[in-house]
C-alpha cells in the first residue's frame, strides 16, 4: 500500500502531497517516515536552481539509493551531510545549529522546476536520494517556492508529515 507525505511551506500556507518511493529507496523512506513529523527553516537552493529545502539534525545515513544529480520537478530528495560539510560562510546560513553541526545534518529537499544540477563549487557532485515524488499540488507549491526565492525565506518553515 502506498504511503504519502504532506509537505508544507507553513507561513505561505501551501502544501503538496508526495508518494513515498518505497520500492526504489526503502532505507531512505524508512528513515524519513519514522522521523515524521519534521520541520525546519526553509532555504531556497543557491546552486541547484529550483530547490527548496530544510536542514534537520541527522536522521541517519541510508547510503545511496535511487540517487541523482539531476532531479526533476516533483522529486523529493534526502541528503546526509557529515560534520562541517555545509559550514562554508558562502552558503549564507545564519549560523544555526545545523549549518556547522559537529554531528552533521539531514537535508530534505523538494524540486519544483526543470534544469536542476546538484553540483557544488566547493565539493563537486552532491547526489541526493530521490525518496518521494510530488503527485498533487506541484503547481501551487512551485508558485510558492518561486515567491520564496523572490520575496525571501526569513521566517518560513518547510514541514513534512504523514498524509
C-alpha positions as CSV (number, residue, x, y, z in Angstrom):
1,X,0.0,0.0,0.0
2,X,1.3,3.4,-1.0
3,X,2.4,5.9,1.7
4,X,2.1,9.6,1.4
5,X,3.7,12.8,2.8
6,X,2.2,16.2,3.2
7,X,4.9,18.9,2.5
8,X,4.1,22.4,3.6
9,X,5.5,25.9,3.4
10,X,4.0,26.9,6.7
11,X,3.9,30.7,6.5
12,X,2.6,30.7,3.0
13,X,0.1,28.0,3.8
14,X,0.8,26.0,0.7
15,X,1.0,22.2,0.7
16,X,1.6,19.4,-1.7
17,X,1.2,15.6,-1.5
18,X,4.1,13.2,-2.3
19,X,4.1,9.4,-2.6
20,X,7.0,7.6,-1.0
21,X,9.1,5.5,-3.4
22,X,9.4,2.5,-1.0
23,X,10.4,0.1,-3.8
24,X,13.2,2.4,-5.1
25,X,14.5,3.9,-1.8
26,X,13.4,1.6,1.0
27,X,16.1,2.6,3.6
28,X,15.6,6.3,3.0
29,X,11.8,6.1,3.1
30,X,12.0,4.2,6.4
31,X,14.3,6.8,8.0
32,X,12.1,9.7,6.9
33,X,8.8,8.0,7.8
34,X,10.0,7.1,11.3
35,X,11.2,10.7,11.9
36,X,7.9,12.4,10.9
37,X,6.7,15.0,11.6
38,X,9.7,17.3,11.0
39,X,10.1,20.9,10.1
40,X,12.8,23.5,9.9
41,X,13.8,26.8,8.4
42,X,13.2,26.8,4.6
43,X,16.0,27.7,2.3
44,X,16.0,28.2,-1.5
45,X,18.7,26.4,-3.3
46,X,21.7,28.6,-4.3
47,X,23.4,26.2,-6.6
48,X,20.9,23.5,-7.6
49,X,18.4,26.0,-9.1
50,X,14.7,25.1,-8.4
51,X,15.1,23.7,-5.0
52,X,13.6,24.5,-1.5
53,X,15.0,22.6,1.4
54,X,15.4,22.4,5.2
55,X,18.3,21.3,7.4
56,X,17.5,19.0,10.3
57,X,19.5,17.1,12.9
58,X,20.9,13.9,11.4
59,X,18.1,11.3,10.7
60,X,20.7,8.6,9.8
61,X,22.7,7.6,6.7
62,X,20.8,5.2,4.4
63,X,23.6,5.2,1.8
64,X,22.9,5.9,-1.8
65,X,19.7,4.5,-3.3
66,X,17.7,5.9,-6.2
67,X,20.3,8.7,-6.3
68,X,20.5,11.5,-8.8
69,X,22.4,14.7,-9.6
70,X,19.7,15.9,-12.0
71,X,16.4,16.0,-10.0
72,X,13.3,16.7,-12.0
73,X,10.2,18.7,-11.0
74,X,8.3,16.8,-8.2
75,X,11.4,15.0,-6.9
76,X,11.8,14.9,-3.1
77,X,15.4,14.2,-2.1
78,X,17.3,13.2,1.0
79,X,20.9,14.3,1.7
80,X,23.1,13.2,4.6
81,X,25.9,15.6,5.5
82,X,28.7,14.9,7.9
83,X,30.1,17.3,10.5
84,X,31.2,20.6,9.0
85,X,30.3,19.6,5.4
86,X,28.0,22.6,4.9
87,X,29.6,25.2,7.1
88,X,31.1,27.4,4.4
89,X,30.0,31.0,5.0
90,X,29.3,31.4,1.3
91,X,26.3,29.2,1.8
92,X,24.6,32.0,3.6
93,X,23.3,30.2,6.7
94,X,22.7,32.3,9.8
95,X,25.0,30.2,12.0
96,X,22.2,27.9,13.1
97,X,22.9,24.6,14.7
98,X,22.6,22.5,11.6
99,X,24.9,24.6,9.4
100,X,28.1,23.7,11.3
101,X,26.9,20.9,13.5
102,X,29.5,18.6,14.9
103,X,27.1,15.8,14.2
104,X,26.2,16.7,10.6
105,X,22.8,17.4,9.2
106,X,20.0,15.9,7.1
107,X,18.8,18.0,4.1
108,X,15.2,17.3,2.9
109,X,14.6,19.0,-0.4
110,X,11.8,19.4,-3.0
111,X,12.5,20.3,-6.6
112,X,9.8,22.4,-8.3
113,X,11.2,23.2,-11.7
114,X,13.4,21.9,-14.5
115,X,17.2,22.1,-15.2
116,X,18.5,21.3,-11.7
117,X,22.1,20.2,-11.3
118,X,23.5,19.1,-7.9
119,X,26.9,20.5,-8.4
120,X,28.6,22.4,-5.6
121,X,31.6,24.6,-6.3
122,X,33.4,23.6,-3.1
123,X,33.0,19.8,-3.2
124,X,31.7,18.8,-6.7
125,X,28.7,16.5,-7.3
126,X,26.3,16.1,-4.4
127,X,24.0,13.1,-5.3
128,X,20.6,13.0,-3.5
129,X,18.4,10.0,-2.8
130,X,15.0,10.5,-4.5
131,X,12.6,9.0,-2.0
132,X,9.3,10.5,-2.9
133,X,7.5,12.2,-5.9
134,X,5.0,15.0,-5.6
135,X,1.7,13.9,-7.1
136,X,-0.7,16.6,-6.1
137,X,-0.2,20.4,-5.6
138,X,3.1,20.8,-7.5
139,X,1.8,23.8,-9.5
140,X,0.8,25.7,-6.3
141,X,4.0,24.7,-4.5
142,X,6.1,25.8,-7.4
143,X,4.5,29.3,-7.3
144,X,5.1,29.4,-3.5
145,X,8.7,28.3,-4.0
146,X,9.3,31.0,-6.6
147,X,7.8,33.5,-4.2
148,X,10.2,32.3,-1.5
149,X,13.1,32.9,-4.0
150,X,11.9,36.4,-4.9
151,X,10.4,37.6,-1.5
152,X,12.7,35.8,0.9
153,X,12.7,32.8,3.2
154,X,13.0,34.5,6.6
155,X,10.5,33.0,9.0
156,X,9.4,30.4,6.5
157,X,9.4,26.7,7.5
158,X,9.3,23.6,5.4
159,X,7.4,20.9,7.1
160,X,7.0,17.2,6.3
161,X,4.3,15.0,7.9
162,X,2.4,11.8,7.2
163,X,-0.6,12.2,5.0
